[in-house]
Amino acid sequence: MRAEDIPALFIFAAAVLFLVWLWKKLHRPDITKLYVQKPILTDREYKFYTTLRPLADEAGLHIYTKVRLADLIEPKPKSENPMWMECFNKIRSKHIDFALADDDTNIIALIELDDSSHKRQDRVERDIFVDAVLKNTGYTLLRTYGELDEIAEYLGVDAGM
């Protein structure tokens, strides 16, 4: 190869790379069409929801599902919390299964529907964190494997409806 051929080779290679990039960009699928609809509740969560509804109705409460933790709590302001971003990152992708609220949307209780996955170490650590942060911010969190007795007792209603 001659020295005067090297610039032409670089130009050719750059042109090929540009054409490959352009082809990929123009033939990229519409990302908005790469999603499918799914139910907001799993079958187990829906079954629990249907048994919780009469209790909530009797107590005059509304049920909210899949409430994002970051919509219930927030880190203290950056001016007094140098770990603001770390604190926010710990809550931004977590949710609570059910929230019971009055007509003014004041949260009366939060409910986590646990299952065997909550025995895994990563879930145990998550649950310890969530329990502590909700307690420290004044929320009542009720954990259940599907039983309503403790929830009914907390609400002051009859679980055997």
Summary of the structure (lengths in Angstrom):
residues: 161
radius of gyration: 26.0
end to end distance: 89.1
largest distance: 91.8
contacts: 385
relative contact order: 0.13
helix: 53%
strand: 16%
